Amino acid sequence: MRALGNYLLRSRFHSILTVSVLTVLSVFVSPLSYFLSGAPIGLVTLRKGPVIGLQVALGSLLFLALIAMMAKAQPVIPAALMIFVWLPVIICSSVLRATQSQGLSVLGAGVLGIVFATYIHATLDYIREWWLTWFDRWKEYAPSELTAQQFGQIRETVEPLISTFILSGFVISLITTVLLSRWWQSILFNPGGFRNEFYSLKLPRSLVFPTLLGIFALLFIGNNMPLALRDVLVIVLILYLYQGLSSIHRYIHNKGFSRIWLIIMYVSFFLSPRIILLIVTGAGITNACLGKTTESADKRV
């Protein structure tokens, strides 16, 4: 990571080349594509500022569009990367660079998520049709009848929640990418700095009351809550998920507990995702309600 980061930051040309290569590689590891493509842009923005970050993004856009045309592929893909990956990462990284507050950066990602939600619900029929077309294609090329039936079951489950899945994935990917960029910057220029900053991650206290109001409304109204409001509430809860992670990390560190508890927590995200998500998000909201001053972390790594 050090060697790659130093190469990335050597000049704008090196940055454009690195971002372009990592973006092409991300095609082959799609679960990590947002991070591979976005983290280098985030690092450049955090280190050199939003103007340089935007210049690198535009250079990478032109470079990848040229490659796409040479390969007779759709040049719309680099444009989508620019809109949904690089620009959001540049905006949130710029907030973090200017404020030195991961909480405000996370909040910025939430604001972008709400803007994206507005777009999603304005074009929901088109997006639903696009996703369902892909499900039908996967079902058509399924290697067995059992697999085809499973795709059909997934489609029935996902269809009513398509907008929620898209928005959740976008906000989680964006926040994680910006934090990854900050961690990368810390490794290069400020060892241990990321941990201290992450332990101080807090959302504005003014967000607590509307969040609790939204949760109570969801509990009482349930499926009758407008879809757009439900998606906005989900976005806000994702923000508190990160405050919950911060508070749990800080608590375990300050109490001197073994890091095995953190490993157990992250493994639980895969084993029992619903339960652990509720617990960690609840910890974030509780931490916000208590409003305790963050204890200062020591300097050891």
N, C-alpha and C positions, 0 to 999 in steps of 0.2 A: 504493500500500500504506500509505503514511503517513496519508493522509487517511481511508482506510477504517478503519485501526487506531484512529486518534484518535476517530472517530465511534463505533466499536464500544465503546470503553472509557469513553465519556462518562457513561453511566448504565446501570442494569440494563435499562431499557426499550429503550435504543438497542442493547444487546447482544442482547436477545431478538429485536428486529426484524431486525437484521443477520443473525443465525444463521438465522432462519426464511427470509428472502429468499434467502440463499445456498444453503440446503438445497433450496428449490424450484427454483432455477436449476440445481443439481447434477443434477437429473433429466434435463436436456437435454444434459449432458456427463458421461455415466455413468462413463467412465474416471477422471474427477477428482472423482467425487461424495464419496468418503471425505474427501479433502483439503478440499474446499470447505465441507463440513458440519462437519468436525472441527477444522480449524485455528482458526476463531474461538473455539470453546469452549476450545481449548488456550491461546490468548492470554489470554483472560479469567481462566482458572485460574492461569496463570503470574504474571499481574500482580496479581490481586486475591484469589487464594486459592481453595481447593477448595469452600468453602461458597458463595461467590458463583458459581463455575462451575457448581455443582449447581443453584443457584436459576435461573440462566439456562437451563440444559438443561431443567429442569422447565417453565419458562415457555414455551420454544420447543416443547416436547412438547405442551402444552395448545393453543398457538396453531396448530400444524400439524394436530393432531387435529381442531380446529374447522374448519379449511380443508378437510380431507379429508372430513368429514361433509357440509359444504356442497356439495362437488363430487361427493358420492356415491361417494367412493373408500374404500379400505380403511384405517381408522384404525390398523390393525396396523403400517403402515409407519413412522409416527413412533415407535411403541413399539420396533420393531426398531432404529431409529436410536439410541434412548436406550440400549439394551442393548449393541449391537455397535459403536457409534461414540462417542457422547458419554461414557458412563461409563468405558470404557477410556482415552479421551483424558484425562479428568479425573484418573484414578488415576495414569497415567504422568506427566502434567504436574505433579501434586502431589509425586510423588517427585523430579522434577527441581527443582521450586521449593524443596523442603526440603533436598536434598542438594547442589544445584549440580553434580551429576554426571550427564552424559549417559550414561555407562556403566551406572549403576544404573537410570536411566530405561529404557534399552534392555533391561536384565535384567528389569525389571518387566513390560515388554511380552512378554518371553518367558514369564514366569510366567503371565500372562493367556492367552497362546497355549496353554500346556499345560492350563490349566483348560478352555479352549474345546475342546481336543483330547479331553478326558475326556467333554465333552458330545457332541461329534461321534460318538465311538465308541459312546456309549451309545444314540444314535439313528441309527446309520449307515444302516440299511436305509431309514428314512424319508427321510433326506437324499439317498441315492442315487436313490431313486424320484422325488423332487422334481426333481433335476437331469436325470434321463433323460427325464422328462416334457417338460421345456423343450427338450431336444435334439430330441425327436420333433416338437414344435410347430414349431421352426425348420426342420426337414427338410420338414414338410408344406407350409409356406409359402415354400419355397425358390423363387427366380425361375426356376431351370433344373434339369434333371436332373443336370448336373455339380455344381452347388452342393449338391443334395440328397445326392449321393454323398460330397462332401467333409464334410458334416455327419455322415454315417454313419461315415466314417473317424475324424473327431475324437471321436465318441462312443466308438468302440472303444478309442481311445488313452487317453482321459481316464477312462473308467469305473473301471479298477482303482486310479486315483490321485486320485479325487475328494476324499477327505479331505485329502490332501497339498496339492492345489491350493487348497482352501478355507482351510486353516490358513496356508499360505504367504502367500496374499493378505491375510489378516487381519493377520498379524504385520508384514509389510512396510508395509502401509497405515498401521497404528497407529504404528510407529516413525517413518516418514517424516512423518506428520502432526504428531507431537510436535516433531520437529526443525524442521519448517517453522514451527510456532508459536513456537519459541525464536528462530529466525532473524528472524521478524516482530517479536518483542519487542526483539531486539537493534537492529534498524533504528530503532525508535521511541525507545529509552531508553539503549542501550549500543552504539553503533556499533563494530564490530570485535570485540565480545565473543563473538559466536557462534563465530567462527573459532577463537579461542583455546580456547574450551570444547570445540569439536568435535575439535581436535587432541589434546586430553587424554582422549578417549573410550577407556576401557579397561574390560573386563569383569573380574570377580573372578578371580584366578589359580586359585582352587579349582575353577573350572569346566573348566579345561584337561584334566585327567586323565580325567574321565568322558566328555568329548567325544572325545578320542583313542581311548578304549576303545570307544565307540560306533561310531566310524569303522572300526576294525579288525574289530569284530563284523560290521558291514555288509559289509565286503570278503570275509570268510570265510564268513559265513552266507548273504549275498545275499538272495534272495527268501524264504528261510525265516525271516527275522527277523519277529517279530510286527508287524503293521501299526501298532499304537499306538506301539510303541517306535521304529519307523522315522519316524513323524510327529514324535515328540518330538525325535529327532535332527535332523530337517530344521529344526525351530524353532530349535534351538541353533546350527546352522550359519548360519542367517539372522542371528543375533545377531553372529556372528563376521564376517559379510559387512560389517556396519557398522563393526566395529573395523578391518577391512581397508581400507575406504574412508578412515577416519580416518588410518590409518598412511600410506597412499599420498599423501593430501593433505598431511600433515605433512612427509613425505620430500621431495616435490617443492618445497614451500615453503622448507624449510630449505636445500635444495641450490641454490635459485635457478633451478630449471629453468622452462622456459616452460609456461604454463598450457595450451598446445596438447596436452600429454600427458594432461591431465585430460579435455579434450574428446574425444580419441581413445578414452580409456577408457570414457566414458559412451556414445559412439556404438557402441562394441564390444558394449555390453549388448544392443543391438538387432540387430547383425549376427551375432554369435557368442555368444549368451547363455550357453550351457552352459560354454564355455571360459572366458569372462571371469568368470563366477560362481565357477568353481573356483579361478581364479587369485587373485581378490580375497579370497575366503573363506580360501584357503590363506595369503594374506598376513596376514590377521587372526589365524589360529591360530598362525602362526610368530611374529608380534609378541607374542602372549600367552606363548608358550613361552620366548622370549628374555627377557621380563620387563624389558626396558630401561626406564629412567626416561625419561619423555617430555620431550623437549627443549622448553624454553620458547620460545614463538613471540613474534616481535616485534610491535609495535603497529601497523605500517603496514597499510593496507587494500589 
